[in-house]
């Protein structure tokens, strides 16, 4: 597993990106957090510069791989886990396994109710179809890996130039297969998560300002979106949970408003006394 380490704080902050993303997307978050914490941004196995995985792509084996990496690096905690979207599922699993996880920052997270809802399933099925067609073209030789993206993906355009290049180069036939495997295993991950319930640690839940689910209607000023309502309920499962809607953000809150993620970690640190 490729890990980007920065900082030398007593608390280690783990940064886990959402589906189809990896460590470069934290380029505007990690340096700020590293002023106070040790910060560990990961490329899940098969993505970015990590090796290909040996096993399944649901949350439990993904966390097995992360725990092996933490042990190899001698990182014993205490930890804060920052997970975006799909990555938030993994943080909740790790918090059950390791008492050293003292809090979670869940950035526009996929919750059980969200991930198993019909609008989300429709979006997932559309993405799976696109990726399968793309992979078939690549495997047939009709599309070179370097041609997967003729333009930067939308989330990368707001990152520094070096990280944009790394993301562009990181798309390949094998990474497309890993993305397919992760998304295909999402239902299994959510069932696993539902089975273990909410970990007994404080949450900071950050919601995007706009509803990105298919079929979203025009939002009235100040009205709560479907996704925000699910996030508020998730935060309420934590005794010290907090929920915040980050203004002027898309699903990629950590890229649109990196300062909001930094503030959430600092707030979490203050509340648990670390």
Helices and strands as residue ranges (DSSP letters): E 2-6, E 12-16, G 23-26, H 27-33, E 38-43, H 59-73, E 79-84, H 86-97, E 101-107, H 112-115, H 118-140, G 145-147, G 154-158, H 161-170, H 173-184, H 186-196, E 202-208, H 226-236, E 242-246, H 253-256, H 258-272
